[in-house]
């Protein structure tokens, strides 16, 4: 009986070890998946700044210059391709609701509330900043401007029960609107930090605008100097023309010649004027190109710095994944050791089963011998 109890105890221990080992493997797998998912989410949150920068580069306007417009369009297409490749490579989905759609407090964040009597409550009017999601989980909600529907007074049919019901409905709606306004105020307080960041960007843009204005003034001064020089030459030509006319009073033939020369000079002057206009147009176009090139160079430098930072982050992640792989290898070694222990316990269980069978056979033989002895004793007593 003791050996049988020991066998049952060993069997239960084996089953418990198998169950514990199975649960351990599941926990390790879940922890690895959770760790990878968390790392991926943190990395993508940092990537959103790069996506916003690409959107800002794509929104650049060329201010009417055809050459700059063509260059800007090519750059905009390239930035859009880079943006789409980044989204597709990480499985990120863009949240960009269309104006007129309904507000969703899970995917959208309202940063401004505008009263619109011709719209219902919570209708999106404008998208300020796009949002993003990963695996149906919102990483950053889209920032939108929504409407606050106007109240239209119903036609008064009578001052009876219907009027009272309408007044109760109106009060209830007003309370709901007040609650919504409180929620929006709370969200606005949470978004204060984002507004500060926007203010910093605006200040930076103002500095860039001041620099562009200074460059424009310098080019304007240069063009004015050219015009003044041209005016001085024009005045000089007019003076010479008058002098020639005074000398040609008494000499008819000489006057005709001088008139012909004056006509030629006038034609040349007009040609110089047209050339001067062309030069000014070229200077203005060159100025716009220089402004665009400066902005693009700064944008490219910012993108290079951000891509460098992403490369460093990728190296850190590779080292982290290598550490995880080493932990998995160590877990595999522990798994092999546990499997060896289980195999040893199974062999011991089989050995105990054989011993149990042998003991059972010996007990059966002894029981038979006891019965034979009882029968012999009974026969002797009868005799």
C-alpha positions as CSV (number, residue, x, y, z in Angstrom):
1,X,0.0,0.0,0.0
2,X,2.8,2.4,0.8
3,X,4.5,1.7,-2.5
4,X,1.2,2.3,-4.3
5,X,0.7,5.6,-2.5
6,X,4.3,6.6,-3.5
7,X,3.5,5.8,-7.1
8,X,0.4,7.9,-7.1
9,X,2.3,10.8,-5.4
10,X,5.0,10.6,-8.1
11,X,2.4,10.6,-10.9
12,X,0.7,13.7,-9.4
13,X,4.0,15.5,-9.1
14,X,4.8,14.7,-12.7
15,X,1.5,16.1,-13.9
16,X,2.0,19.2,-11.8
17,X,5.5,19.8,-13.2
18,X,4.2,19.4,-16.7
19,X,1.4,22.0,-16.0
20,X,3.8,24.4,-14.3
21,X,6.2,24.1,-17.2
22,X,3.4,24.8,-19.7
23,X,2.3,27.9,-17.8
24,X,5.9,29.1,-17.6
25,X,6.3,28.9,-21.4
26,X,3.1,30.8,-21.9
27,X,4.2,33.5,-19.5
28,X,7.6,33.9,-21.2
29,X,5.9,34.1,-24.6
30,X,3.4,36.8,-23.4
31,X,6.2,38.8,-21.7
32,X,8.3,38.8,-24.9
33,X,5.3,39.9,-27.0
34,X,4.4,42.6,-24.5
35,X,8.0,43.9,-24.4
36,X,8.3,44.0,-28.2
37,X,4.9,45.8,-28.5
38,X,5.8,48.4,-25.9
39,X,9.2,49.0,-27.6
40,X,7.5,49.4,-30.9
41,X,4.9,51.9,-29.6
42,X,7.6,54.1,-28.0
43,X,9.6,54.1,-31.2
44,X,6.6,55.0,-33.3
45,X,5.7,57.9,-30.9
46,X,9.1,59.4,-31.6
47,X,8.6,58.8,-35.3
48,X,5.5,61.0,-35.3
49,X,7.6,64.1,-35.1
50,X,9.3,63.1,-38.4
51,X,5.9,62.4,-40.0
52,X,4.7,65.9,-38.9
53,X,7.9,67.4,-40.4
54,X,7.2,65.7,-43.7
55,X,3.7,67.1,-43.7
56,X,5.0,70.6,-43.1
57,X,7.5,70.2,-46.0
58,X,4.6,69.0,-48.2
59,X,2.5,72.1,-47.4
60,X,5.2,74.5,-48.7
61,X,3.8,77.0,-51.2
62,X,5.8,78.4,-54.1
63,X,4.3,82.0,-54.2
64,X,3.5,82.0,-58.0
65,X,7.0,81.3,-59.4
66,X,6.7,78.5,-62.1
67,X,10.2,77.2,-61.6
68,X,9.8,77.1,-57.8
69,X,6.3,75.6,-58.2
70,X,7.6,72.8,-60.3
71,X,10.5,72.1,-57.9
72,X,8.2,72.2,-54.9
73,X,5.7,69.8,-56.6
74,X,8.5,67.3,-57.2
75,X,9.7,67.7,-53.6
76,X,6.1,67.4,-52.3
77,X,5.7,64.1,-54.2
78,X,9.0,62.7,-52.9
79,X,8.1,63.7,-49.3
80,X,4.7,62.0,-49.7
81,X,6.4,58.8,-51.0
82,X,8.7,58.8,-48.0
83,X,5.8,59.3,-45.6
84,X,3.8,56.5,-47.2
85,X,6.8,54.1,-47.0
86,X,7.3,54.9,-43.3
87,X,3.6,54.3,-42.5
88,X,3.5,51.0,-44.5
89,X,6.8,49.7,-43.1
90,X,5.5,49.9,-39.5
91,X,1.9,49.2,-40.2
92,X,0.8,52.6,-39.0
93,X,-2.7,53.9,-40.1
94,X,-3.3,57.6,-40.5
95,X,-6.4,59.2,-38.8
96,X,-7.4,62.1,-41.1
97,X,-11.2,62.7,-40.8
98,X,-13.0,64.7,-43.5
99,X,-14.7,67.9,-42.7
100,X,-18.4,67.3,-42.1
101,X,-17.9,63.8,-40.5
102,X,-19.0,63.1,-36.9
103,X,-16.6,63.6,-34.0
104,X,-15.3,60.4,-32.3
105,X,-13.8,61.0,-28.9
106,X,-11.6,57.9,-29.2
107,X,-9.9,58.8,-32.5
108,X,-10.3,62.6,-32.3
109,X,-9.4,65.4,-29.9
110,X,-11.3,68.7,-30.1
111,X,-9.0,71.7,-29.6
112,X,-11.6,74.4,-30.6
113,X,-15.4,74.7,-30.5
114,X,-17.1,77.0,-33.0
115,X,-20.8,77.8,-32.9
116,X,-22.5,76.8,-36.2
117,X,-26.3,77.2,-36.3
118,X,-26.5,75.3,-39.6
119,X,-24.6,72.2,-38.2
120,X,-25.4,69.6,-35.6
121,X,-23.3,69.2,-32.4
122,X,-19.9,67.5,-32.7
123,X,-19.4,67.9,-36.5
124,X,-15.8,68.2,-37.6
125,X,-15.1,71.6,-39.3
126,X,-11.3,71.4,-39.8
127,X,-8.4,69.0,-39.2
128,X,-5.5,70.8,-37.4
129,X,-3.1,67.9,-37.0
130,X,-3.4,64.3,-38.2
131,X,-3.6,61.3,-35.9
132,X,-2.1,57.8,-36.1
133,X,-3.1,54.3,-34.9
134,X,-1.3,50.9,-34.8
135,X,-3.1,47.6,-34.7
136,X,-6.5,49.4,-34.1
137,X,-4.9,51.1,-31.0
138,X,-4.8,55.0,-31.2
139,X,-1.2,56.3,-30.7
140,X,-2.1,59.9,-31.1
141,X,-5.7,61.2,-31.8
142,X,-6.3,63.7,-34.6
143,X,-6.7,67.3,-33.5
144,X,-9.9,68.8,-34.9
145,X,-12.2,71.9,-34.7
146,X,-15.8,70.9,-34.1
147,X,-19.1,72.6,-34.2
148,X,-21.5,73.6,-31.5
149,X,-25.0,73.4,-33.0
150,X,-27.3,76.5,-32.7
151,X,-30.6,76.3,-30.9
152,X,-33.6,76.8,-33.2
153,X,-36.8,77.8,-31.3
154,X,-39.8,75.6,-32.3
155,X,-43.0,77.2,-33.5
156,X,-45.4,77.9,-30.6
157,X,-48.6,75.9,-31.2
158,X,-50.1,76.5,-27.8
159,X,-49.2,77.3,-24.2
160,X,-50.3,73.9,-22.9
161,X,-48.6,70.6,-22.2
162,X,-46.6,70.6,-25.4
163,X,-44.9,73.8,-24.5
164,X,-43.9,72.4,-21.1
165,X,-42.5,69.3,-22.7
166,X,-40.5,71.3,-25.1
167,X,-39.1,73.5,-22.3
168,X,-38.0,70.3,-20.4
169,X,-36.3,68.9,-23.5
170,X,-34.6,72.3,-24.0
171,X,-33.3,72.4,-20.4
172,X,-32.1,68.8,-20.7
173,X,-30.2,69.6,-23.9
174,X,-28.7,72.7,-22.3
175,X,-27.4,70.6,-19.4
176,X,-25.9,68.1,-21.9
177,X,-24.2,71.0,-23.7
178,X,-22.8,72.4,-20.5
179,X,-21.4,68.9,-19.6
180,X,-19.8,68.7,-23.1
181,X,-18.3,72.2,-22.7
182,X,-16.8,71.1,-19.3
183,X,-15.2,68.0,-21.0
184,X,-13.9,70.2,-23.8
185,X,-12.3,72.6,-21.3
186,X,-10.6,69.7,-19.6
187,X,-9.3,68.5,-22.9
188,X,-8.1,72.0,-23.7
189,X,-6.1,72.1,-20.5
190,X,-4.5,68.8,-21.4
191,X,-3.6,70.2,-24.8
192,X,-1.9,73.3,-23.3
193,X,1.5,71.7,-23.7
194,X,0.9,71.0,-27.4
195,X,-0.1,74.6,-27.9
196,X,3.1,75.7,-26.3
197,X,5.0,73.6,-28.8
198,X,3.0,75.2,-31.7
199,X,3.9,78.7,-30.3
200,X,7.6,77.7,-30.4
201,X,7.2,76.6,-34.0
202,X,5.4,79.9,-34.9
203,X,8.3,81.9,-33.2
204,X,10.8,79.9,-35.3
205,X,8.8,80.7,-38.5
206,X,8.7,84.4,-37.5
207,X,12.5,84.4,-37.2
208,X,12.8,82.8,-40.7
209,X,10.3,85.3,-42.1
210,X,12.4,88.2,-40.6
211,X,15.5,86.8,-42.3
212,X,13.6,86.5,-45.6
213,X,12.4,90.1,-45.3
214,X,15.9,91.3,-44.7
215,X,17.1,89.5,-47.8
216,X,14.2,91.0,-49.7
217,X,15.2,94.5,-48.6
218,X,18.8,93.9,-49.6
219,X,17.7,92.8,-53.1
220,X,15.3,95.7,-53.3
221,X,18.1,98.1,-52.5
222,X,20.3,96.5,-55.2
223,X,17.5,96.8,-57.8
224,X,17.0,100.5,-56.8
225,X,20.7,101.2,-57.3
226,X,20.4,99.7,-60.8
227,X,17.4,101.8,-61.6
228,X,19.1,105.0,-60.3
229,X,22.1,104.3,-62.5
230,X,19.8,103.7,-65.5
231,X,17.9,107.0,-64.8
232,X,21.3,108.9,-64.6
233,X,22.3,107.4,-68.0
234,X,18.9,108.4,-69.4
235,X,19.2,111.9,-68.1
236,X,22.7,112.1,-69.6
237,X,21.4,111.0,-73.0
238,X,18.6,113.6,-72.8
239,X,21.2,116.3,-72.1
240,X,23.3,115.2,-75.0
241,X,20.3,115.1,-77.3
242,X,19.4,118.7,-76.3
243,X,22.9,119.8,-76.9
244,X,23.0,118.3,-80.4
245,X,19.6,119.9,-81.2
246,X,21.0,123.4,-80.2
247,X,24.1,122.8,-82.4
248,X,22.0,121.7,-85.4
249,X,19.9,124.9,-85.5
250,X,22.0,126.5,-88.2
251,X,23.1,123.4,-90.0
252,X,20.2,121.5,-91.7
253,X,22.1,118.5,-92.9
254,X,24.0,118.3,-89.7
255,X,20.6,118.5,-87.9
256,X,19.2,115.6,-90.0
257,X,22.2,113.5,-89.1
258,X,21.9,114.3,-85.5
259,X,18.1,113.6,-85.6
260,X,18.9,110.2,-87.1
261,X,21.5,109.6,-84.4
262,X,18.9,110.7,-81.7
263,X,16.4,108.3,-83.2
264,X,18.9,105.4,-83.0
265,X,19.7,106.4,-79.4
266,X,16.0,106.4,-78.5
267,X,15.6,102.9,-80.0
268,X,18.7,101.7,-78.0
269,X,17.3,103.4,-74.9
270,X,14.0,101.5,-75.3
271,X,16.0,98.3,-75.8
272,X,18.0,99.0,-72.7
273,X,14.7,99.6,-70.8
274,X,13.3,96.2,-71.9
275,X,16.5,94.5,-71.0
276,X,16.5,96.2,-67.6
277,X,12.9,94.9,-67.0
278,X,14.1,91.4,-67.9
279,X,17.1,91.7,-65.6
280,X,14.8,92.8,-62.7
281,X,12.4,89.9,-63.4
282,X,15.4,87.5,-63.4
283,X,16.7,89.0,-60.1
284,X,13.2,88.5,-58.5
285,X,13.0,85.0,-59.7
286,X,16.6,84.3,-58.5
287,X,15.6,85.7,-55.1
288,X,12.6,83.4,-54.8
289,X,14.8,80.4,-55.8
290,X,17.4,81.3,-53.2
291,X,14.6,81.5,-50.5
292,X,13.3,78.1,-51.6
293,X,16.7,76.6,-51.7
294,X,17.5,77.9,-48.2
295,X,14.3,76.4,-46.8
296,X,14.8,73.1,-48.5
297,X,18.4,72.8,-47.3
298,X,17.2,73.4,-43.7
299,X,14.5,70.8,-44.1
300,X,16.9,68.3,-45.6
301,X,19.4,68.9,-42.7
302,X,16.6,68.4,-40.1
303,X,15.5,65.2,-41.8
304,X,19.1,63.9,-41.9
305,X,19.5,64.6,-38.2
306,X,16.2,62.8,-37.4
307,X,17.2,59.8,-39.6
308,X,20.6,59.6,-37.8
309,X,18.7,59.5,-34.5
310,X,16.5,56.8,-35.8
311,X,19.6,54.8,-36.8
312,X,21.0,55.0,-33.3
313,X,17.7,53.9,-31.9
314,X,17.7,51.0,-34.3
315,X,21.1,49.9,-33.0
316,X,19.9,50.1,-29.4
317,X,16.8,47.9,-30.3
318,X,19.0,45.4,-32.1
319,X,21.2,45.0,-28.9
320,X,18.0,44.7,-26.8
321,X,16.6,42.0,-29.1
322,X,20.0,40.1,-28.9
323,X,19.7,40.2,-25.1
324,X,16.1,38.8,-25.4
325,X,17.4,36.0,-27.7
326,X,20.1,35.1,-25.1
327,X,17.4,34.9,-22.4
328,X,15.3,32.6,-24.7
329,X,18.4,30.4,-25.2
330,X,18.8,30.2,-21.4
331,X,15.2,29.3,-21.0
332,X,15.6,26.5,-23.6
333,X,18.5,25.1,-21.6
334,X,16.3,25.1,-18.5
335,X,13.6,23.4,-20.5
336,X,16.0,20.6,-21.6
337,X,17.0,20.1,-17.9
338,X,13.3,19.9,-16.8
339,X,12.6,17.4,-19.6
340,X,15.5,15.3,-18.4
341,X,14.1,15.3,-14.9
342,X,10.6,14.4,-16.2
343,X,12.1,11.5,-18.2
344,X,14.0,10.3,-15.1
345,X,10.8,10.4,-13.1
346,X,8.9,8.5,-15.8
347,X,11.6,5.8,-15.8
348,X,11.4,5.5,-12.0
349,X,7.6,5.3,-12.3
350,X,7.9,2.4,-14.7
351,X,10.3,0.7,-12.4
352,X,7.9,1.1,-9.5
353,X,5.1,-0.3,-11.6
354,X,7.2,-3.4,-12.3
355,X,7.9,-3.8,-8.6
356,X,4.2,-3.3,-7.8
357,X,3.3,-6.1,-10.3
358,X,5.9,-8.5,-8.7
359,X,4.6,-7.7,-5.2
360,X,1.0,-8.3,-6.4
361,X,2.0,-11.7,-7.8
362,X,3.8,-12.7,-4.6
363,X,0.7,-11.6,-2.6
364,X,-1.5,-13.7,-4.8
365,X,0.8,-16.7,-4.3
366,X,0.8,-16.2,-0.5
367,X,-3.0,-15.9,-0.5
368,X,-3.4,-19.1,-2.4
369,X,-1.0,-20.9,-0.1
370,X,-2.9,-19.6,2.9
371,X,-6.2,-21.0,1.5
372,X,-4.5,-24.4,0.8
373,X,-3.3,-24.5,4.4
374,X,-6.7,-23.6,5.8
375,X,-8.2,-26.4,3.7
376,X,-5.6,-29.0,4.9
377,X,-6.3,-27.9,8.5
378,X,-10.1,-28.4,8.0
379,X,-9.6,-31.8,6.5
380,X,-7.4,-32.9,9.4
381,X,-10.0,-31.7,11.9
382,X,-12.7,-33.8,10.2
383,X,-10.5,-36.9,10.3
